Amino acid sequence: MVTVQLERMEHRVSSNHSEWVLSFALLAEILVFSAIADNFLTRGNFVEIARTSIETGLLALALTPVIVSGGIDLSVGSMMGLAAVVFGAAWQDWHAPLIVSAALALLAGFLGGALNAVLIARFRIPALIVTLGTYSLFRGIAEGITHGAVNYSGFPKAWLSLGQGYLGDIIPAQLPIFLIVLIGYTVLLHRSTIGRAVYAIGFSADGARYAGIPVAKRVGLIYLLSGLVSSLAALIYVAHLGQAKSDAGTGYELDAITAVVLGGTSVFGGRGGIGGTLLGLLSLAVLQNGLHLAALPSELTGVLTGTFLLVTIGIDAMRARPRRKTEVEEETPMRNSQLAILCGVILAGALIVAGTNAWLVRSLRPADDATRVAVDAHKRPVIAMMPKAKGDPYFVSCRRGAEEAARELGVDLVWDGPTGLDAAKQNEIVESWITRQVDVIAVSVENQAGISTVLRKARQHGIRVVTWDADAAPDARDFFVNQATAQGIGETLTDEAARLLNGSGEFAIVTGALSAANQNEWIKFIRQRIEHEHPLLKLDTIRPSDDDRDKAFVETQTIVKAFPGVKLVMAISAPAVPGAAEAIRQMGRKDLDLIGLSLPNICKPYIHSGVVQEIVLWNTTDLGYLTVYAGSLLSENKVASGAKSIQAGRLGTLEVRGSDIILGTPLIINRDNVERFDF
Amino acid sequence: MQHRREIAIAATIVALGIVVAFVAPAFFTLANLRDVFMADVPVLVAALGMTLIILTAQIDISIGSQFAICGVAAGLVAKSGLSLPVVILAVLLIGAALGAINGALVAWIRIPSIVVTLATMVALRDALRWVTEGAWVQDLPRNFQWFGLTLGAFEVVTVGIAAGLFAGASWALRNAAMARTIYAVGSNEGAARLMGIDAAFVTFCVFTVAGALTGFAATLNSARFNQIPSNTGLGMELKVIAAVVVGGASIRGGRGTVVGTLFGVILLGAIGPALTFVGVSAYWEKAIQGAIILTAVAAEAWPARIRKSGGRLGHSPA
């Protein structure tokens, strides 16, 4: 009887049914996507899947023993930001050699991991609280050092090839590093006494202590390693994107935790392993990649990931349940295999349903589906257009214009992008568009250094490239649709502020996120303009709104009271203007002026009531319209690189300066003209 | 000492308050304190729900997404022309339903709560993005903002309701048998079951109530404005969880009070504005916030370790 129970115990530890379930799911995913996605089953695509999941993969590896021990580490993504900044600063500001800079970054990871380790293992503070604190601390130090704005780039080719190059033309250069870490962690967790100790601690920390395991040391070690591996992930991230900025790795901790948990590692500790994590990671990466290739909206990723998690872990939990109630006398050997089959069937069923739904969505989406079939004979050109962030009202209004142009021209418009500002995601999506072989790629660039490499690759594949809203390196694209330069915006805003303040006075800026590249460019030009033209203007403070209307509201309330001299607030992020306006309105401060950069529709009530004096913007709908027009002309070779002007439908003839297509000057929108705009 | 963490946090608040009082006395004007507090009322309401969940030894990281959905729902229901009480009721029901989904999966399917809510967090957020495509809810009826009251009256009503909820939760967690079962389940689920408590049902109810509270928090927050963005509540789960655990609730369940949560909300909510008044650059704010959280919890852990070293077993992983 005792042996039977021991066997059962052993069974519970070592066998991972969720790995079976997950393998089935992965297989189903691959089947569905090879049916509905273009060029999914190609070697190049699998290479890209591998490449894009390496940073998250490293974090997931580091998190596996942490979660097996019953802990959690939320600080891994923030650690990436800190390590990236340390690396960039060491190389560029302190002129250290690359190797030394990399060593310093790893040292930062080591120290960060050590801080977590000491607080968790020695002070015995719950890991969730500690890493919640260091989650803010690490990112905060990175932002503090760089003021959120510094973007270290221009790393030497040799370093970049670590993240962008190939070994023997096939294997992504960073894959061997990942494999080494993978082997290291497999040995540590599954082939060493330390690994067994980690499992024992996860089962029961008290029990492990009684068994003579040095609990604090083992727990400390895995958090230390977690910090170290996060900084390694940061180095690869920097090489991959060609930039080191304080926002590196934002939100990666969630992806990594999802991969680990999906792989069957129990958050209660004591169960799971590296193999499961690898499967979890793969199925998430394939899901994201497949959705991009099938031109399904990337929002589906979240919906499907969530469903996926619930179904796999749910089946696992249901299966484990009978054991909890009463010890079932004897489990027949049949049961497990039956269950595995059952799980597989259910999952395959779920995926088929999901797949057919995806089909349905896809076929329902373009209303002119019939016409598409008709002209399919001469294949309609596909223009793939990417905003910086999909849900941002600014880009939503650009999309309206883009769709209008696509209808006029009879081209297929693919509109996809990251759901929040995320340079790495942009690269990933462009890669998938190259694999899909679209005709034109139009990108609003979040990170110039990082995306240019991928865009050049797209051009090599014969895809025409347009940038819009924010530019890439000039040789990485055919044309840039230029709506207004950062300099133009900065100067217009400063001049308007000076005009409203009669040339002198104090003002404050409410920006987007502290690390937002656009806003930081504008602020740079605002400062310059003050220095050269309006020396009596004084910028008292810059506060972040994180593109959140409610945060802008609170920040404005605080600014006005903390800096009583402020007579004008300049809000330079679309949601920040209504937030600041509502704050000023509720305080009843009629003497305060508010200007900024935002969309007319969300500011209309405040412009009419006189809280917002004016906003500066260009016609965003026209911007989207023009971009698609330019892309279409390019794909039909109707515009050459030396052109002086182009014909863009309802916009008429527009000037081309060098390779910049000029949309026009920024609009100043105030009470007199706001009703003319609907975007 | 029974409420060591609560006292530690209160001491931290007082210490920071003294520093701020010397450096930037303007922080302590009535108008400013009112604004700081008003901004935290929705957080406090959501944190009450989170306190219940954490007391049950569970966690809910999906409340940011619930908050966003409830906010948008409040706007859409209000625009359909229903009267205000109906709107509030509808949003409470939607919040409760979202909480109930989490609760059912945790209680009866027995999936760990962090997995369930991780899944619903990403799924609900992306579903909302998909449906709204980032558009804000605009052109709300006139009586939506401030519930059709004046700003002053609305603030009194909001604070009154929040205080009522707070007092109710505080009283119930001490005296009501039904609410005491939360502590029982959180301390030792098996023992609670042997006592005849339906642990699964308690867990389910806690998630449902927390969902309703989140819905209510979203209503209160939306009503402060005249349009509703569809991307609110990003990162809210971290803010609320940090407030609750800094306020002394044990992440392993069974220990914690709503008074601690109130202190946690006040501490974390006041740090940001206070730093602005003190003149700290925004760039260092996040780092300082992290450092304050760590110091507050480490300060409490320090004497515990000296006193109990050798006596206590194991470590506290989660």
Interface residues (C-beta under 8 A of the other chain):
Chain A: S69 G70 G71 I72 L119 I120 A121 R122 F123 R124 I125 P126 A127 L128 I129 V130 L132 G133 T134 Y135 S136 L137 F138 R139 G140 I141 E143 G144 T146 H147 G148 I201 G202 S204 A205 D206 A208 R209 Y210 V215 A216 V219 L254 I257 T258 V261 S266 V267 F268 G269 P297 E299 L300 T301 G302 V303 T305 G306 T307 F308 L309 L310 I313 G314 A317 M318 A320 R321 R324 K390 G391 D392 P393 F395 V396 T419 L514 T541 I542 R543 P544 D546 D547 D548 R549 D550 F553 V554 E555 Q557 T558 I559 K561 A562 P564 P575 P578 E582 Q586 N601 I602 P605
Chain B: A24 A26 F27 T29 A31 N32 D35 A39 L105 I109 R110 I111 P112 I114 V115 V116 L118 A119 T120 M121 V122 A123 L124 R125 D126 A127 R129 W130 T132 E133 G134 A135 W136 Q138 L151 N221 R224 F225 N226 Q227 P229 S230 N231 T232 L234 L238 I241 A242 V245 V246 S250 I251 R252 G272 P273 T276 F277 G279 S281 A282 Y283 W284 E285 K286 A287 I288 Q289 G290 A291 I293 L294 V297 A298 A301 W302 A304 R305 R312 L313 G314 H315 S316 P317 A318
